[in-house]
Amino acid sequence: MLEVPLISASISSISLAVATFAFLLSRRNAIAARCPIVVFEYTDSVGWRVRNVGNGPAVNLQVSVRGKKTQWSEAVLVPCLPTGETFDLTWIGHLNAWMLGGEYSDYLGMRYNDC
């Protein structure tokens, strides 16, 4: 008689574990589907530019530059950067930057940073 409640409890526990796993995987996939990824590129013709290689637009993008012996500069706000688009960083141009950094969010407000 004890076997039926034990089997039922085991099946319920396994079902709960599978449902939890499916929820977490679904949430992770939803974040990846809208996540912007911003990269910095250098070209001889333009100089420094920023490109969004992610799956969603980069909103409220702020770009800063730092030299080896200087601190981070004031962040400059860049227009919204859709997926696959670039924006030329004309104020940096061909500067031999030691570090470039960016902070941005996706369209739901989740913050990201790249340094």
Summary of the structure (lengths in Angstrom):
residues: 115
radius of gyration: 22.6
end to end distance: 62.3
largest distance: 80.2
contacts: 293
relative contact order: 0.19
helix: 28%
strand: 34%
